[in-house]
Amino acid sequence: MEKNSGFLFEEQFELWHNQVKDREGVTQADAEELKSHFLDIIDELTIAGLDEEEAFWVACKRMGRDFDWTTAYADVNKPLIQLKRSLIILAGVLAYFLLYYFINCSAKLLYVALIYNEANGYVAIDWISKYLIAIHLMVMVFVASIYFFERKTISFIESIELKPRHTVYLLLIAILLSILNTCLNPLTKTLVGYDRPLISHLYQVYLYFDYAFPFLICTSFAILYSKYYRAAKFII
């Protein structure tokens, strides 16, 4: 293929392909099919004597620069798109419960480990408090990364391919963690014993988590939603 010094075919083609993949009604399989068709047109045009830049723009024109054909893809793929949207919502809900039970279980396991290593009960609870605070800070950093570095963060999130079986895996893991969390309750109570001040202190720590963590998640969602709602409203 003849090279044009002022035209970078690979970059222009990658840009075109990314635009195709970003169209709402186009699935990954559709994008690959269109990519193959586009390259076939390029080959035909270069064999006919066009250079790579001319071939690229003619192929774009033939494919439809405004991607009008995506309406047809959207109609065909509508059930699949609705399924993917439902899976994303369900996965988000399951991810919350998975994270909630994981933090609960890991905090209790940390307490058990510290007690078995002959740590003082109040010292163990202090470590649990620090652990929960660190988790909250990590969530805040993640939300801040979405808010201030949305392009890189969202690009990473969107690169994760979510399939129905992945949602089932999330559900199973969340159920297993909830069972483990329930099983750890009697062990934790046994290790605490009958020290009422210690029981009260531990109860307050977990009560703080039960209120603070959902509040943090809801507040983060509200902040991100308001940002993108304002952006969408401005565009409309």
C-alpha positions as CSV (number, residue, x, y, z in Angstrom):
1,M,0.0,0.0,0.0
2,E,1.4,3.3,-1.0
3,K,2.3,5.7,1.8
4,N,1.3,9.3,2.0
5,S,3.7,11.3,4.1
6,G,0.9,13.6,5.5
7,F,-1.6,10.8,6.3
8,L,-1.4,8.3,9.1
9,F,-3.7,5.5,8.0
10,E,-3.4,3.4,11.2
11,E,-4.4,6.3,13.4
12,Q,-7.3,7.4,11.2
13,F,-8.6,3.8,10.9
14,E,-8.3,3.3,14.7
15,L,-10.3,6.5,15.2
16,W,-13.0,5.3,12.8
17,H,-13.2,1.9,14.4
18,N,-13.5,3.4,17.9
19,Q,-16.3,5.6,16.7
20,V,-18.1,2.6,15.3
21,K,-17.6,0.7,18.6
22,D,-18.9,3.6,20.6
23,R,-22.3,3.7,18.7
24,E,-25.0,2.5,21.1
25,G,-26.7,0.1,18.7
26,V,-23.5,-1.6,17.5
27,T,-22.3,-4.7,19.3
28,Q,-18.7,-5.9,19.4
29,A,-19.4,-8.6,16.8
30,D,-21.0,-5.9,14.6
31,A,-18.0,-3.7,14.9
32,E,-15.7,-6.5,13.9
33,E,-17.9,-7.3,10.9
34,L,-17.9,-3.6,9.8
35,K,-14.1,-3.5,10.3
36,S,-13.6,-6.4,8.0
37,H,-15.9,-4.9,5.4
38,F,-14.2,-1.6,5.6
39,L,-10.8,-3.2,5.1
40,D,-12.1,-5.1,2.1
41,I,-13.2,-1.8,0.5
42,I,-9.7,-0.4,1.2
43,D,-8.1,-3.3,-0.5
44,E,-10.4,-3.0,-3.6
45,L,-9.6,0.7,-3.9
46,T,-5.9,0.3,-3.5
47,I,-5.9,-2.4,-6.2
48,A,-7.8,0.1,-8.4
49,G,-4.9,2.5,-8.0
50,L,-5.9,4.9,-5.1
51,D,-3.3,5.7,-2.4
52,E,-4.1,4.9,1.2
53,E,-5.5,8.4,2.0
54,E,-7.9,8.4,-1.0
55,A,-8.9,4.9,-0.3
56,F,-9.7,5.7,3.3
57,W,-11.9,8.6,2.6
58,V,-13.7,6.9,-0.2
59,A,-14.3,3.9,2.0
60,C,-15.6,6.2,4.7
61,K,-18.0,7.7,2.3
62,R,-19.2,4.3,1.1
63,M,-19.7,3.1,4.7
64,G,-21.6,6.3,5.6
65,R,-19.7,9.0,7.4
66,D,-22.7,9.8,9.6
67,F,-23.2,6.1,10.5
68,D,-26.9,6.2,9.5
69,W,-26.8,2.4,9.3
70,T,-26.5,2.2,13.1
71,T,-30.3,2.8,13.4
72,A,-30.8,-0.6,11.7
73,Y,-28.3,-2.2,14.1
74,A,-30.0,-0.6,17.0
75,D,-33.4,-2.1,16.0
76,V,-31.9,-5.5,15.5
77,N,-29.9,-5.5,18.7
78,K,-32.5,-3.8,20.9
79,P,-33.2,-6.9,23.0
80,L,-29.5,-7.5,23.5
81,I,-28.9,-3.8,24.4
82,Q,-31.7,-4.0,27.0
83,L,-30.2,-7.2,28.4
84,K,-26.8,-5.6,28.7
85,R,-28.2,-2.5,30.5
86,S,-30.1,-4.7,32.9
87,L,-26.9,-6.7,33.6
88,I,-25.0,-3.6,34.3
89,I,-27.6,-2.4,36.8
90,L,-27.8,-5.8,38.4
91,A,-24.0,-6.1,38.5
92,G,-23.8,-2.7,40.2
93,V,-26.2,-3.8,42.9
94,L,-24.5,-7.1,43.4
95,A,-21.1,-5.4,43.5
96,Y,-22.3,-3.2,46.4
97,F,-23.5,-6.2,48.5
98,L,-20.4,-8.1,47.6
99,L,-18.2,-5.2,48.8
100,Y,-20.4,-4.7,51.9
101,Y,-20.2,-8.4,53.0
102,F,-16.5,-8.6,52.1
103,I,-15.6,-5.7,54.3
104,N,-17.8,-7.1,57.1
105,C,-16.2,-10.5,56.8
106,S,-12.6,-9.2,56.6
107,A,-13.1,-6.9,59.6
108,K,-14.4,-9.8,61.7
109,L,-11.5,-12.1,60.5
110,L,-9.1,-9.3,61.4
111,Y,-10.6,-9.2,64.9
112,V,-10.4,-13.0,65.3
113,A,-6.8,-13.0,64.1
114,L,-5.7,-10.3,66.5
115,I,-7.4,-12.0,69.4
116,Y,-5.8,-15.3,68.6
117,N,-2.5,-13.5,68.6
118,E,-3.3,-12.4,72.1
119,A,-4.0,-8.8,71.3
120,N,-6.1,-6.8,73.7
121,G,-9.8,-6.6,72.7
122,Y,-9.8,-2.8,72.7
123,V,-6.6,-2.7,70.6
124,A,-8.2,-5.2,68.2
125,I,-11.3,-3.0,67.8
126,D,-9.1,0.0,67.3
127,W,-7.5,-1.8,64.4
128,I,-10.9,-2.6,62.9
129,S,-11.8,1.1,63.1
130,K,-8.7,2.0,61.2
131,Y,-9.4,-0.7,58.7
132,L,-12.9,0.6,58.1
133,I,-11.8,4.2,57.8
134,A,-9.2,3.1,55.2
135,I,-11.9,1.3,53.2
136,H,-14.0,4.5,53.2
137,L,-11.0,6.5,52.1
138,M,-10.3,4.1,49.2
139,V,-13.9,4.4,48.1
140,M,-13.6,8.2,48.2
141,V,-10.4,8.1,46.1
142,F,-12.1,5.9,43.6
143,V,-15.1,8.2,43.2
144,A,-12.7,11.2,43.0
145,S,-10.8,9.5,40.2
146,I,-14.1,9.1,38.3
147,Y,-15.0,12.7,38.9
148,F,-11.7,14.3,38.1
149,F,-10.1,11.7,35.7
150,E,-13.3,10.4,34.2
151,R,-11.9,9.6,30.8
152,K,-9.2,7.2,32.0
153,T,-11.3,5.7,34.7
154,I,-14.4,5.2,32.6
155,S,-12.3,3.9,29.8
156,F,-11.0,1.2,32.1
157,I,-14.4,0.4,33.5
158,E,-15.9,0.1,30.0
159,S,-13.1,-2.2,28.9
160,I,-14.4,-4.8,31.3
161,E,-16.7,-7.1,29.3
162,L,-19.7,-8.1,31.4
163,K,-21.5,-11.3,30.4
164,P,-24.5,-13.0,32.0
165,R,-22.3,-15.6,33.7
166,H,-20.2,-12.9,35.3
167,T,-23.4,-11.5,37.0
168,V,-24.1,-15.0,38.2
169,Y,-20.6,-15.3,39.7
170,L,-21.1,-12.0,41.5
171,L,-24.4,-13.3,42.9
172,L,-22.8,-16.5,44.1
173,I,-19.9,-14.7,45.7
174,A,-22.2,-12.2,47.4
175,I,-24.3,-15.1,48.8
176,L,-21.2,-17.0,50.0
177,L,-19.8,-13.9,51.7
178,S,-23.2,-13.2,53.4
179,I,-23.2,-16.8,54.7
180,L,-19.6,-16.4,56.0
181,N,-20.5,-13.1,57.6
182,T,-23.4,-14.8,59.5
183,C,-21.2,-17.7,60.5
184,L,-18.5,-15.4,61.9
185,N,-21.0,-13.7,64.3
186,P,-21.1,-16.4,66.9
187,L,-17.3,-16.7,66.9
188,T,-16.9,-12.9,67.3
189,K,-19.4,-12.9,70.2
190,T,-17.5,-15.8,71.9
191,L,-14.2,-14.0,71.7
192,V,-15.7,-10.8,73.0
193,G,-17.1,-12.7,76.0
194,Y,-19.2,-10.9,78.6
195,D,-17.2,-7.7,78.7
196,R,-20.1,-5.2,78.3
197,P,-18.0,-2.1,77.6
198,L,-16.1,-4.1,74.9
199,I,-19.3,-5.4,73.4
200,S,-20.7,-1.9,73.3
201,H,-17.5,-0.5,71.7
202,L,-17.5,-3.2,69.0
203,Y,-21.2,-2.7,68.4
204,Q,-20.7,1.0,67.9
205,V,-17.9,0.4,65.3
206,Y,-20.1,-1.9,63.3
207,L,-23.1,0.4,63.7
208,Y,-20.9,3.2,62.3
209,F,-20.0,1.1,59.3
210,D,-23.6,0.0,58.7
211,Y,-24.7,3.7,58.4
212,A,-21.5,5.4,57.0
213,F,-20.8,3.0,54.2
214,P,-24.3,3.1,52.5
215,F,-24.3,6.9,53.1
216,L,-20.9,7.2,51.4
217,I,-22.0,5.1,48.4
218,C,-25.3,7.0,48.0
219,T,-23.6,10.4,48.3
220,S,-21.0,9.4,45.8
221,F,-23.7,8.3,43.3
222,A,-25.6,11.6,43.8
223,I,-22.5,13.6,43.1
224,L,-21.6,11.7,40.0
225,Y,-25.2,11.7,38.8
226,S,-25.5,15.4,39.2
227,K,-22.3,16.1,37.3
228,Y,-23.3,14.0,34.3
229,Y,-26.9,15.2,34.5
230,R,-25.8,18.8,34.2
231,A,-23.5,17.8,31.3
232,A,-26.3,16.0,29.5
233,K,-28.8,18.8,30.1
234,F,-26.3,21.3,28.6
235,I,-25.9,19.2,25.5
236,I,-29.6,18.7,25.1
